[in-house]
Amino acid sequence: MKKLFRISTIPMSLNLLLKGQLRYLNQFYEVTAISGAGSDLEEVKEREGVKVEAVEMSREISILKDLVALVQLYRLFKKEKPDIVHSITPKAGLLSMMAARLAGVPVRMHTFTGLIFPYKKGLLKFILIWMDRLLANSATHIYPEGKGVQEDLERYRISRKPLKILAHGNVNGIDTSYFNPETIAESGQENLRRQLGLSEEDFVFIFVGRLVRDKGINELVAAFKNLASTPLSDHASDALRSLKLLLVGPLEQELDPLEPGTLKEIETNPHIISVGFQTEVRPYFALSDALVFPSYREGFPNVVLQSLAMELPAIVTDINGCNEIITPGENGLIIPVKNTEALQTAMEALYTDTSLYQSLKNKTRKSIFLYEQKAVWEALVVEYRLVEGVNV
């Protein structure tokens, strides 16, 4: 059986973004998952039934650490002689594509998810563009996660190689049988609701993801604070429910810190509930009424697909991926990036306009069946065989 190496910078990406996919691929290839060490990598090993290798890769630019990781990857590839190396995150992509090229790996694939450089300025932007160009030059095949990512790769001339979107986009698709509100037991929901101090009358906005600046958390907290303290529009119902904001995800202050005022508001506002990272997010979706996802940049966000599958309308920013999944007025609302006022207005619309909310909710689940997980996995196996020159 041929060897397939799947690589990400941190193990959480393999654990969350590729859940179930590696086990599926292991039927056709001898799969090895590579990332930094940690409990997530061990969980991948146990759940997916694949081999794992720990190679520490810094998410920040660090010449010494990057050189060490490059040498480790090169030695691993020379020893194991994989047939395909396929990476999914920026630093892992750069290092693994370079190492695989030096080691003579015949098929070197990289999937570009959320691009960083379009949102940077000056020297850092220049460096990041050239890093991605070096990555692309070292790869044999390049895959944008969605149309927006493809357009950015073309606009910045990252590569002259053909760019191919697999299936309809997204690295793993959505398991609509798993992300289904009917799979959540009401008894468990009542217990969780009590634990969080929520009542059935509350209108709950939910955010799922890392609590960092680039996810729009500063704007989200400010918009929620304003909405909760400002008189609502004349069309608002007299029977409005209490507003809550549920934050599900880890706080990461090291690389992309939130503003001090945002942190203080999260800690002190009784209507903001932060539960940290959760391996199982479905119960939190089931308690909520709408997703708010004001990110600055994405590739093709799983969270938005998951929320729609759980029948939650979504408020998203006009960025790659989000504006491919959400059709304004059909299954959610789209707002400009970094616009607190627009975010507050959209949140108020869902909160106060019952007919709008119900219209969006009714179309959420049916809007995402294009991205069924099985179709994405099957398309990936077909692509592997194509790039190997195997008849399919």
C-alpha positions in Angstrom: 0.0 0.0 0.0 1.3 3.4 -0.9 2.2 6.0 1.8 0.3 9.2 2.3 1.6 11.9 4.8 -0.9 14.5 5.9 0.7 17.5 7.6 -0.4 20.5 9.6 1.6 22.9 11.9 -0.4 22.2 15.1 -2.1 19.0 16.0 -5.5 20.7 16.6 -5.8 21.3 12.9 -5.5 17.6 12.1 -7.8 16.7 15.0 -10.6 19.2 14.2 -10.3 20.1 10.5 -9.8 16.5 9.3 -11.9 14.6 11.7 -12.9 11.2 10.2 -11.1 11.9 6.9 -7.8 10.2 7.9 -9.6 7.0 8.9 -11.4 7.0 5.5 -8.1 7.6 3.6 -6.4 4.9 5.5 -8.5 2.4 3.6 -6.6 3.4 0.4 -3.2 4.5 1.7 -0.9 3.9 4.6 -1.6 7.3 6.3 0.8 9.1 8.6 -0.3 12.3 10.4 2.4 14.8 11.1 2.3 17.9 13.3 3.7 19.3 16.6 3.3 17.0 19.6 0.4 17.1 22.0 -2.8 15.4 23.2 -4.6 16.3 19.9 -2.0 14.3 17.9 -2.5 11.3 20.3 -6.3 11.6 19.8 -5.8 11.6 16.1 -3.8 8.4 16.4 -6.4 6.6 18.5 -9.6 7.9 16.7 -8.4 7.7 13.2 -6.2 4.6 13.5 -3.3 6.1 11.6 0.4 6.5 12.4 1.6 9.8 13.8 4.9 11.6 13.8 5.7 14.7 16.0 7.7 17.5 14.4 7.6 20.8 16.1 6.8 23.7 13.7 6.6 27.3 14.9 3.5 29.3 13.7 5.6 32.5 13.9 8.5 33.2 11.6 11.6 31.8 13.4 14.7 31.1 11.2 16.3 28.8 13.7 13.2 26.8 14.6 12.1 26.6 10.9 15.5 25.3 9.9 15.4 22.6 12.6 11.9 21.5 11.5 12.9 21.5 7.8 15.9 19.2 8.6 13.6 16.9 10.7 11.0 16.7 7.9 13.7 16.0 5.3 15.2 13.2 7.3 11.7 11.7 7.9 10.8 11.8 4.2 14.1 10.3 3.2 13.7 7.5 5.7 10.0 6.7 5.1 9.8 7.5 1.3 6.2 8.7 1.2 4.4 8.6 -2.2 2.3 11.7 -1.4 2.9 14.5 1.0 -0.2 16.7 1.5 -0.1 19.8 3.8 -3.0 22.1 4.9 -1.6 25.0 7.0 0.9 27.8 6.0 4.1 27.0 8.0 3.6 23.2 7.6 3.0 23.8 3.9 6.2 25.8 3.4 8.5 23.4 5.4 7.0 20.1 4.2 6.9 21.1 0.5 10.5 22.3 0.6 11.6 19.2 2.5 9.6 16.8 0.3 11.1 18.4 -2.8 14.6 18.0 -1.5 13.9 14.4 -0.4 12.5 13.5 -3.9 8.9 12.9 -2.9 7.1 12.5 -6.3 3.7 14.1 -5.3 3.7 17.2 -3.2 0.2 18.7 -2.6 -0.8 21.8 -0.6 -4.3 23.0 0.2 -4.4 26.8 0.8 -7.1 27.5 3.4 -7.2 31.0 5.0 -4.6 33.3 3.4 -2.7 35.7 5.7 -0.9 38.1 3.4 -4.0 39.9 1.9 -4.7 41.3 5.3 -1.1 42.5 6.2 0.9 45.5 5.2 4.4 46.6 4.4 7.4 44.3 4.8 5.5 41.5 6.6 3.1 41.3 3.6 6.0 41.1 1.2 7.7 38.4 3.2 4.5 36.3 3.5 3.8 36.6 -0.2 7.2 35.3 -1.1 6.9 32.5 1.5 3.7 31.3 -0.2 5.4 31.6 -3.6 8.2 29.5 -2.4 5.7 27.0 -1.0 3.9 26.8 -4.3 7.1 26.5 -6.3 8.1 23.5 -4.1 4.7 21.8 -4.5 3.6 19.8 -7.5 -0.1 20.4 -7.0 -2.0 23.3 -5.4 -5.6 23.4 -4.1 -7.4 26.5 -3.0 -10.1 25.7 -0.4 -12.6 27.9 -2.1 -13.2 30.4 -4.9 -12.2 33.4 -2.8 -8.8 31.8 -1.9 -8.3 30.9 -5.6 -8.9 34.5 -6.6 -6.4 35.8 -4.1 -3.8 33.3 -5.2 -4.3 34.5 -8.8 -4.4 38.2 -7.9 -1.1 38.0 -6.1 0.5 35.7 -8.6 1.4 33.1 -6.0 1.8 30.4 -8.7 1.5 29.8 -12.4 0.5 26.2 -11.7 -3.1 25.1 -12.2 -5.4 25.8 -9.2 -8.1 23.2 -8.5 -10.9 23.3 -6.0 -11.9 19.8 -4.9 -15.6 19.1 -4.7 -17.3 22.4 -3.9 -14.7 23.6 -1.5 -13.9 23.0 2.2 -11.1 20.6 3.4 -13.4 18.1 5.1 -17.1 18.8 4.2 -19.9 18.6 6.7 -21.4 15.4 8.2 -25.1 16.4 8.1 -26.2 13.3 9.9 -23.9 14.2 12.8 -24.6 17.9 12.8 -28.3 17.6 13.1 -30.4 19.2 15.9 -32.5 16.0 16.1 -29.5 14.1 17.4 -29.3 16.2 20.6 -31.3 14.8 23.6 -33.5 17.4 25.3 -32.7 16.1 28.7 -29.0 16.8 28.3 -29.9 20.2 26.9 -31.9 21.1 30.0 -28.9 20.3 32.2 -26.5 22.3 30.1 -28.9 25.2 30.0 -29.0 25.2 33.8 -25.2 25.0 34.0 -24.8 28.0 31.8 -27.5 30.0 33.5 -29.7 30.2 30.4 -33.5 30.2 30.2 -35.6 29.0 27.3 -36.7 32.6 26.9 -33.2 33.8 26.1 -32.1 34.7 22.6 -28.6 33.3 22.3 -26.0 34.5 19.8 -23.1 32.0 19.6 -19.5 32.3 18.4 -17.4 29.2 17.9 -13.7 29.5 17.3 -10.5 30.9 18.7 -11.0 34.1 20.8 -8.5 36.3 19.0 -8.5 39.7 17.2 -8.6 38.2 13.7 -11.8 36.4 14.5 -13.5 39.8 15.1 -14.0 39.2 18.8 -13.3 42.9 19.7 -16.1 44.0 17.3 -18.4 41.2 18.4 -18.2 42.0 22.1 -18.5 45.8 21.4 -21.6 45.2 19.2 -23.2 42.9 21.8 -22.5 45.4 24.6 -24.1 48.2 22.5 -27.1 46.2 21.5 -27.8 45.1 25.0 -27.7 48.6 26.4 -29.3 50.6 23.5 -33.0 51.2 23.0 -34.2 49.0 20.1 -35.8 50.1 16.9 -39.5 51.0 16.8 -40.3 47.7 15.0 -39.0 45.6 17.9 -41.5 43.4 19.6 -42.8 44.1 23.1 -42.1 40.5 24.0 -38.4 40.4 23.3 -36.3 37.7 25.0 -33.2 38.4 27.0 -30.0 38.6 25.0 -27.0 36.3 25.6 -23.7 35.9 23.9 -22.1 32.4 24.1 -18.4 32.2 23.3 -17.1 28.7 22.6 -13.4 28.5 22.0 -9.9 29.0 23.5 -8.5 32.4 24.5 -5.2 32.8 22.6 -3.5 35.9 23.8 0.1 35.0 22.7 -0.1 35.5 18.9 -3.2 37.6 18.4 -4.4 39.3 21.6 -7.7 40.8 22.3 -8.0 44.4 23.6 -7.9 44.8 27.4 -11.4 46.3 27.3 -12.8 43.3 25.4 -11.3 40.9 27.9 -12.7 42.9 30.8 -16.2 42.9 29.2 -16.1 39.1 28.6 -15.1 38.6 32.3 -17.6 41.0 33.9 -20.7 41.1 31.6 -23.2 38.6 33.1 -24.9 38.2 29.7 -21.6 37.0 28.0 -20.8 33.3 28.7 -17.4 32.0 27.8 -17.0 28.2 28.1 -13.5 27.8 26.5 -12.6 25.1 24.1 -15.1 22.2 23.7 -14.5 19.0 21.7 -18.3 18.6 21.3 -20.0 21.8 20.0 -23.4 20.5 19.0 -25.0 20.9 22.4 -24.0 24.6 22.4 -25.4 25.1 18.9 -28.6 23.4 20.0 -29.0 26.0 22.8 -28.4 28.9 20.5 -30.5 30.9 18.1 -27.9 32.4 15.6 -24.2 32.2 14.8 -22.2 35.4 14.7 -18.9 34.9 12.9 -17.2 38.3 12.2 -13.8 36.9 11.2 -11.3 39.0 9.2 -10.1 36.1 7.1 -11.0 32.5 6.4 -10.5 29.8 3.8 -13.8 27.9 4.0 -15.0 27.9 7.6 -16.4 24.6 9.0 -18.1 26.5 11.8 -20.5 28.2 9.4 -21.4 24.9 7.7 -21.9 23.3 11.1 -24.2 26.1 12.4 -26.3 25.9 9.2 -26.6 22.1 9.6 -27.8 22.8 13.1 -30.5 25.2 11.7 -28.9 28.4 12.9 -28.9 31.5 10.7 -25.5 33.0 10.5 -24.1 36.6 10.5 -20.7 36.5 8.7 -18.3 39.0 7.3 -17.8 39.5 3.5 -14.7 37.4 3.3 -13.5 34.2 1.4 -15.5 31.2 2.2 -18.2 32.9 4.3 -19.5 34.8 1.3 -19.6 31.5 -0.6 -21.6 29.7 2.0 -24.0 32.4 3.0 -26.5 33.9 0.6 -27.8 37.2 2.1 -31.5 37.0 2.9 -31.6 33.3 2.3 -29.6 31.5 5.1 -28.0 34.5 6.8 -26.6 38.0 6.6 -23.3 39.4 5.4 -21.6 42.5 6.8 -18.4 44.4 6.1 -15.2 43.3 7.9 -14.3 45.2 11.1 -17.6 47.1 11.2 -19.0 47.1 14.7 -22.0 49.2 13.8 -23.0 46.9 10.9 -22.6 43.9 13.1 -24.8 45.4 15.8 -27.5 46.2 13.2 -27.4 42.7 11.8 -27.7 41.2 15.3 -30.6 43.5 16.1 -32.3 42.5 12.9 -32.2 38.8 13.8 -33.2 39.5 17.4 -36.2 41.7 16.7 -37.5 40.7 13.2 -39.2 37.4 13.9 -40.3 36.9 10.3 -36.8 37.5 8.9 -35.3 35.2 11.5 -37.8 32.4 10.8 -37.4 32.8 7.0 -33.6 32.4 7.3 -33.8 29.5 9.8 -36.2 27.5 7.5 -33.5 27.5 4.7 -30.4 26.9 6.7 -30.0 23.2 6.6 -31.1 22.6 3.0 -28.5 25.2 1.8 -25.4 23.1 2.8 -26.0 19.7 1.3 -23.5 20.5 -1.5 -20.8 20.1 1.1 -21.6 16.6 2.3 -18.5 15.1 3.9 -18.6 11.8 1.8 -18.4 13.8 -1.4 -15.3 15.7 -0.3 -13.6 12.5 0.8 -14.4 10.7 -2.4 -13.1 13.6 -4.5 -9.9 13.6 -2.5 -9.2 9.9 -3.2 -10.0 10.5 -6.9 -7.5 13.4 -7.0 -4.8 11.3 -5.3 -5.2 8.7 -7.9 -5.1 11.2 -10.7 -1.9 12.9 -9.6 -0.3 9.5 -9.2 -1.3 8.7 -12.8 -3.7 5.9 -11.8 -6.7 5.3 -14.0 -9.9 6.3 -12.2 
